[in-house]
Each structure stands twice: as structure tokens, then as C-alpha cells.
């Protein structure tokens, strides 16, 4: 019997039934992260320049680590490879794919939030995929939800930051304006100087470190997470307060150098406090 030699050159046909739930979600969530990070990187380069953007890792240092850790956990979940995707899984993936086509970065993070949260609630608690999904859901906090909250409550949030800075400098406050210590004028606290972004990063840091370990949530988790949030708020308050005290060093403290140092100090404090909290459990 003659055999058609071209049969050996044909590519295997794709069948939806051959796709596992793990493969679907790893691909979907990775697409949402890549799309959102690309938009953020472009914005960082436009506003800060290439060198500063790279130096500050596009203001995504903790996000890079969290995405890598989460995807690694999910990919190692062999149990999820035995489960075929359901109709809701395909609908979730389609929604994320549609949001990634929107030429607006936050849309991808919104899709990530929805899909990761759905996966977290639909998988076994403590499983690798479950832990990875919770980390990715936490990634959407600084990348989407904190920005949405700031847009809704920006006046109150900035005034809260101004209250803390005025306590530190012991000077007058009017709204989100804080008087300098030498009486020269007022510092206006704007959106880039708000503590909210760092608070959301502290939440992400705690979620990342706690989910990397195979453990159940404890009552003390909340207290340690709050401690990390308070520490990063303190760093931001001190930095702005120093600008009020030493106005002649405004460009240094408020510029790329001051922002980079404050960012790395904040990241270090978050990590140390969260690790300390996990060790005491």
C-alpha cells in the first residue's frame, strides 16, 4: 500500500479539547500582564526619558517580580493540566482578550483583575494555581484599583497626605498645600506625590511573599500588612517633609534621584516588614 509522504509534513490540528485549564489561564493572564506593562513602559519613557525609565524599572520593580512568581506557580500546577476549560473559562479568556485590544493600558489590568480573581475562587485553596492567581489579582491593585480610587477620591487623599506632611514639618496646611519651614511659600502635593500608590504596593508585597509560602491566612496577616503600609506612607511623608525643610535641595529631593532613592527604600522596608511578619507566624 502506498503511503502519502506529505502526511508526515502536515502540522497537528488544534482541538480545543486538547487545551488544559492551566494553559488557557497562563496564556490569558500573561497576555494581560504583557499588554499592561507595555503601556506603562511607553508612558514611563515619554515622561522620564529612556535612562531614567530603565533605572526605575518603569516604576514596576515589584510588579515584574510578582508576575514572574505568579506565572511560575501556575505553570507548575500539574493538577490543573488534567482539567479542561469550561465555558466560563473561555468566556473569561475572551473578555481579557477583548480588553487587551483596547488602546488603554488600565483596560488590560482590569481584565487581569477579573480573570485572576475568578481563577482564585474557582481553584482549590492552597494549590499552586490558586496562590499564583491571588498574586496576579494583587498586581491589579496598584496597577488599576488604586488609580481608580484616586480618581474618585483624589481631593481627600491628597489632603490626607498634606496633613501628615504638615505634622512632620509643623507648618500650616491649606487643603493639599503645606507651608515651607522658612515661610517662603507652600508646597502643593500632587498625584505623583501621593502615598496611595506605595500603600497598594505594600499590599502586593505582602500577598506575594505570603502566597509564595504554602500556608493558610492568619489573623495577624492584616496587622503586618498594615504595618508595611504605614512604613511606606512614612517614607513618602519624610521625603516631602524634607523638601519643605530644605527648599534649596528641591531638585535633588523631588527629582529622579530623590524619587529613585525613596522608591528603593520603600521597597526594602516593605520586604523586611513582610518577611518579619511571616517569620513570626
C-alpha positions in Angstrom: 0.0 0.0 0.0 1.4 3.4 -1.0 1.8 5.9 1.8 1.3 9.6 1.2 4.7 11.1 2.3 3.1 14.5 2.7 1.2 13.3 5.7 4.4 13.3 7.7 4.9 17.0 6.9 1.4 18.1 8.0 1.0 20.1 11.2 -1.1 18.7 14.0 -4.6 20.2 14.0 -5.6 22.3 17.0 -8.5 21.0 19.1 -10.0 23.0 21.9 -10.3 19.8 23.9 -6.5 19.4 23.9 -6.1 22.7 25.8 -5.9 22.4 29.6 -7.3 25.0 32.0 -3.7 25.8 33.1 -2.6 26.5 29.6 -5.6 28.7 28.9 -5.1 30.9 32.0 -1.4 31.1 31.9 -1.6 32.4 28.3 -4.5 34.7 29.0 -3.1 36.3 32.2 0.4 36.6 30.7 -1.1 38.4 27.7 -2.9 40.9 30.0 0.3 41.5 32.0 2.4 42.0 28.9 -0.1 44.4 27.4 -0.4 46.4 30.6 3.3 46.5 31.2 4.0 47.7 27.6 1.6 50.6 28.0 3.2 51.5 31.3 6.8 51.3 29.9 5.9 53.6 27.0 4.4 56.2 29.4 7.5 56.0 31.6 9.8 56.6 28.7 7.8 59.5 27.4 7.6 61.3 30.8 11.0 60.4 32.3 13.3 59.5 29.3 14.8 56.2 28.4 17.7 56.2 31.0 15.5 57.2 34.0 12.7 54.8 32.9 15.2 51.9 32.8 16.8 52.9 36.1 13.5 52.9 37.9 12.4 49.7 36.0 9.5 51.7 34.6 8.2 52.0 38.2 7.3 48.3 38.0 10.1 46.6 40.0 7.7 44.7 42.3 5.2 44.1 39.5 7.9 42.3 37.4 8.8 40.0 40.3 5.1 39.3 41.2 4.1 38.4 37.6 7.1 36.1 37.2 6.4 34.4 40.5 2.7 34.0 39.8 3.1 32.6 36.4 5.8 30.2 37.7 3.4 28.9 40.4 0.6 28.4 37.9 2.7 26.7 35.4 3.9 24.2 38.0 0.3 23.2 38.9 0.2 19.8 37.2 -3.2 19.0 38.6 -4.8 21.9 36.6 -3.4 20.3 33.4 -5.9 17.5 33.8 -8.9 19.8 33.9 -10.3 21.0 30.6 -11.6 24.6 30.4 -15.3 25.3 31.0 -17.5 27.6 29.1 -17.0 30.2 31.8 -13.2 29.8 31.4 -13.4 30.5 27.7 -15.7 33.5 28.3 -13.2 34.9 30.8 -10.3 34.5 28.4 -12.4 36.1 25.6 -13.2 39.1 27.9 -9.5 39.6 28.7 -8.5 39.3 25.0 -11.1 41.9 24.1 -9.9 44.3 26.8 -6.3 43.9 25.6 -7.4 45.2 22.2 -8.5 48.4 23.8 -5.7 51.1 23.3 -5.7 52.0 27.0 -3.4 50.3 29.5 -5.7 50.1 32.5 -8.2 48.0 30.4 -5.7 45.1 30.4 -5.2 45.4 34.2 -9.0 45.4 34.7 -9.1 42.2 32.6 -6.3 40.7 34.7 -8.2 41.5 37.9 -11.3 39.8 36.7 -9.7 36.7 35.3 -7.2 36.2 38.2 -9.9 36.6 40.8 -12.2 34.2 39.1 -9.4 31.6 38.9 -8.6 32.2 42.5 -12.1 31.4 43.7 -12.6 28.5 41.3 -9.5 26.5 42.3 -8.5 24.6 45.4 -7.3 26.9 48.2 -3.5 26.5 48.7 -3.0 24.9 45.2 -0.2 26.4 43.1 -2.6 27.9 40.6 -4.7 29.4 43.4 -1.7 31.0 45.0 -0.5 32.4 41.7 -3.9 33.7 40.8 -4.1 35.6 44.1 -0.7 37.2 43.4 -1.9 38.4 40.0 -5.1 39.7 41.5 -3.0 41.7 43.9 -0.9 43.0 41.0 -4.1 44.7 39.7 -4.4 46.7 43.0 -1.5 49.2 42.3 -1.9 49.0 38.5 -5.7 49.6 38.3 -7.8 49.7 41.5 -5.6 52.3 43.4 -5.7 54.6 40.4 -9.4 54.2 40.1 -9.8 55.0 43.8 -7.5 58.0 43.5 -9.6 59.4 40.6 -12.7 59.1 42.7 -11.3 60.5 46.0 -8.2 62.5 44.9 -9.1 65.6 46.9 -9.5 63.6 50.2 -6.4 61.5 49.6 -4.1 64.5 48.8 -5.4 66.4 51.8 -4.6 63.3 54.0 -1.1 63.3 52.6 -0.9 67.1 53.3 -2.0 66.5 57.0 0.8 64.0 57.5 3.4 66.3 56.0 2.2 69.3 58.0 2.6 67.3 61.2 6.2 66.4 60.2 7.1 70.0 59.2 5.0 71.6 61.9 3.8 74.2 59.4 0.4 75.4 58.2 -1.8 73.4 55.8 -4.4 74.7 53.5 -6.1 71.9 51.5 -3.3 70.0 49.8 -0.9 72.9 50.3 1.8 72.7 53.1 3.8 75.8 54.1 7.6 75.5 53.9 9.5 75.8 57.2 11.3 79.1 56.1 8.0 80.8 55.3 8.9 81.2 51.6 5.6 79.7 50.3 3.7 76.5 50.0 4.3 73.0 48.7 1.5 71.6 46.6 1.1 67.9 47.0 0.0 66.4 43.6 -0.9 63.0 42.4 2.7 61.7 41.8 3.5 62.5 45.5 0.5 60.7 46.9 1.2 57.8 49.3 -1.7 55.7 47.9 0.5 54.1 45.2 3.0 52.9 47.8 0.2 51.6 50.0 -1.1 49.5 47.2 2.5 48.2 46.6 2.7 47.2 50.2 -0.5 45.1 49.8 1.1 43.5 46.7 4.3 42.8 48.6 2.5 41.0 51.4 0.4 39.0 49.1 3.4 38.0 47.0 5.5 36.8 50.0 2.7 35.1 51.9 1.4 33.2 48.8 4.9 32.0 47.8 4.8 30.0 51.1 2.4 27.1 51.5 0.4 28.5 54.4 -3.1 29.5 55.4 -4.0 33.1 56.1 -3.8 34.1 59.7 -5.4 36.8 61.8 -2.0 38.5 62.3 -1.7 38.9 58.5 -3.8 42.1 58.5 -1.7 43.7 61.2 1.6 43.1 59.5 0.2 44.3 56.1 -1.0 47.5 57.8 2.5 47.9 59.3 4.0 47.7 55.9 1.6 50.2 54.5 2.3 52.6 57.4 6.1 52.3 56.8 5.8 53.3 53.1 3.5 56.2 54.0 6.1 57.3 56.5 8.9 57.3 53.8 6.8 59.4 51.5 5.9 61.8 54.2 9.5 62.2 55.3 10.6 62.8 51.7 8.1 65.6 51.1 8.7 67.0 54.5 12.4 67.3 53.8 11.6 69.2 50.7 9.7 71.6 52.9 12.6 71.9 55.3 15.4 72.2 52.6 13.8 74.1 49.8 17.3 74.7 48.2 17.5 70.9 47.5 14.1 70.7 45.8 15.5 69.4 42.5 17.5 66.7 44.3 14.8 65.5 46.6 11.9 65.9 44.2 13.7 64.9 41.0 14.7 61.5 39.6 17.5 60.9 42.2 15.2 61.5 45.2 12.4 59.5 43.6 14.7 56.6 42.9 16.2 56.5 46.4 12.8 56.8 48.0 11.4 54.0 45.8 14.2 51.6 46.7 14.0 52.4 50.4 10.2 51.9 50.3 10.7 48.5 48.5 13.3 47.4 51.1 11.1 48.4 54.0 8.1 46.6 52.6 10.1 43.4 52.1 11.7 43.5 55.5 8.4 44.1 57.4 6.6 41.4 55.4 9.3 38.9 55.9 9.4 39.7 59.6 5.7 39.2 59.8 5.8 35.8 58.1 8.6 34.6 60.4 6.6 35.4 63.5 3.7 33.3 62.3 
